[in-house]
């Protein structure tokens, strides 16, 4: 305990000597709120304001110090979008992707730009999530589908969770959303698969298992049907 106290005191003196202080928590909180709205323009403005302040010295090497700072930003952005209602799996996949991008960056100039790329990507996910605003019943259906998208879902499964007859749910969903429940499930399912293909290095067999496909061949056929190409081809084309 005494060692921790000593470290804190030394660093506080060092920061004052170098005329450095961490960004105010109130400013960070405003940024989180702007992300959750979501308001890209306000978020960029707040990030600019934060970055006008001197960054913390998190390593003796300037590039490594900047990378560590961006990983902290990535953590804040991730928690912000989960707080806005985005499912944690999507949030953490995007977080993992950008942490790898940060790790591979080889110049300060490139690394600085990554923070703004991250901000836009995280806000885009919140925007997509908030665009689904329907009746309470349909919102419950959409929420259930998103949370269980890795499972084999049927109309009956979804209808049972909200105690509605499948036929009635089908009519209600098509009227409000404009597509059938199954079309929506496939749309969300393929979007989640694309997330894994582009933002992870996970083997295709493992992705197939996560989404409960009977075998890799069926997974390949499913991707070809909905992506117009195999999962391997899609990953090769879109993964940076």
N, C-alpha and C positions, 0 to 999 in steps of 0.2 A: 504493500500500500504506500509506504514511504517512497519507494522507487518511482511509482507512478506519479506521486505528488511532485517529486523532484524533476521528472521529465516535463511535466506540465509547466512548472515554474520556469525552467530553463528555456522552453520554447516560447513562452509568453514574453520573456525578456528579449529573446532573439527576434521575435516578430516586431516588437516595438522598436528595437534598434534598427531594423531594416525597413521601418515604416510600413509594415504589412499587417493587415488584419483580414480574417476570413470574411467572405461575403455575408452580409446581414441575413439572419434566418428569415426575416420578414420578406426580403426580396426573393429568396428561394421559394417561400410559401406562395408568393404572387405568381411565380413562374409555374408552379404545380397547378394552381387554380386556372391559369391561362391555358395550360395543356388540356386540362379536364373540360374546359368549356365546349369545344376546343377553339382557340383563337390563335392562328398561326402568326399573324402580324404582331399581336401583343406579346406572344411568346418569344419571338425573335428580338423584339425591342428589349424585353427584360433580360434575355440572355446576353445581348449586347451590353446592357448596363452592368451586368455581373462581370462580364469579361473585360470591361474597362478597368476594373480593379485588378490589382496584381494577384496572380494565382499563387496558391500555396506551394511551397517548396517540398515536393514529395519524393524527390530523389536528387542525388548529386549530379545526375545527368539530365540536362534540360528536356530532351525528348521523352525520357522515361517519366519525368515529373509530369509532363503534359499528358502523357498516356494515362497515368494513374488518376489525374484530375478528370479526364474524360470518362474513365470507368465509373468514377463516383457520379458523374452527370448521368450516365447510362442507368445507374441504379435508381436515381431520383426519377428519371423519365419512366422507368419500368413501374415503379410503385405508383406513380401518378396515373398511368392509364389503367392499372388494375383498380385503383380507387374510382376511376370513371366508369367501371363496369366491364372492361375488356377481360376476357377469360385469361387466367394466369398462364396457361400453357402457351397461348399466342404471344403474350407479353414476354415471357422468358425465352422463347425461341428467338424473338427479335433481339432481345438483350444479348443472348449468346452470340448471335450473328455479328452484332456491332462490336462486342468485346474482341472477337477474332479479327475484325477489320482494323480496330485500333492497334491490336498487337502486331499486325503485319505492316502497319504504316512505317515508312522509313525516313520521313522528314517532318519537321515541325510544321511547315506550311500545309502539307497534306493532312496532318493530324488535326490542325485547327478546323479545317473544313468539315471533318467527320462529325464534329459536335452538332453542326447545323443540319447535316444530312440526317443524323439521328433524330433530331428534334422534329424535322418534317415527317419522317417515317412514323414516329410514335403518334404524332397528331393525326396523321392520315388514318391510322387504325381506329383512333377514337371517333373520328368523323364518320367512318364506315359503320362503326358500332351504333352511333347515335342516330343514324339515318333510318334505323328500323324502329319506327314509332307507330304502333297500331293500337288496337283495342287491348285491354288488359289480358284477355284470353289469348289472343294471337301473340302478344309479347311473351307470355308464359311459354307458349309453344316454341317460339324462336329461342328463348333462353334455354329451354330443355334440350333442343337440338344442338345448340352451340356447345353446351357443357358435355354432351354425350356423343359428339360427332365421330369419335373414334370407334363407337360401337355400331353394330348392324342394326339400324333403326327401321322400323316399319310404321305405317300410319297407325296401326293398332297399338303399337308401343307408345307412341306420342299421345294418342287419344285417351289411353288408359290413365295417363298421368294427370289429366285434367278432367277426367270423368265425363267425356263426351263420346257420342257415337262416332266411329270413324267416318261415316258418310257425311254427317253434319259438319264435322271438323273440316273435311275436304272442301265442302262448298264454302264454308266461312273463310277458310284460308285463301282459296282461289279468288274470292270476291275482294278481300282486303289487300293481299300481297300481289295478286296478278299471275301467280304461278301455283302449281300444285305443291302439296306437302313433299312428295317424293322428289320433285324437281328442285325444291329448296334444299332438301337433305343432300342431294347429289352435288348441288352448287357449293354448299358449305363444306362438304366432305372433300371435294377436289381442291378447294381453296386451302384447306388444312394440309392436304397432301403436298401441294405446291410449296407451302411454308416449310415443310420438312425437307423437300428436295432442294430448295434454293438456300435455306439458311442453316442446314446441318450437313455433316459429312456421314450421317448414319447410313449403313448399308441398306440397299433396297429391300432385302429380305426382312430386315428388322422393321422397316416402315410398313411393309405388308402385314407383319404380325401385329403391329400396334393398331392398325385399322381392321383387324380381324378378318382378313381375306383368307379363304380356304387354302390357297397356295400362291406362290409367286407368279405363276402363269396367269391366274385370274386377276391379280393385281396389275400385271402388265397390260392385259386386255382392257381392264377398266380405265387405266390411264390413257391408253390409245383412243378409246371411245370418247373420253371427255376432254383430252388435251390435243388430240389429233396427232399424237406421237407417243412413243414409249416413255416411261418414267426416266430411263437412262438418257434418252435423247433430250428430254425437257431439262434435266439437270445440267447436261453439258452445254446447252444453249443459253441458260439463264444464270447459272452459278458463276460468280466472279471469283 
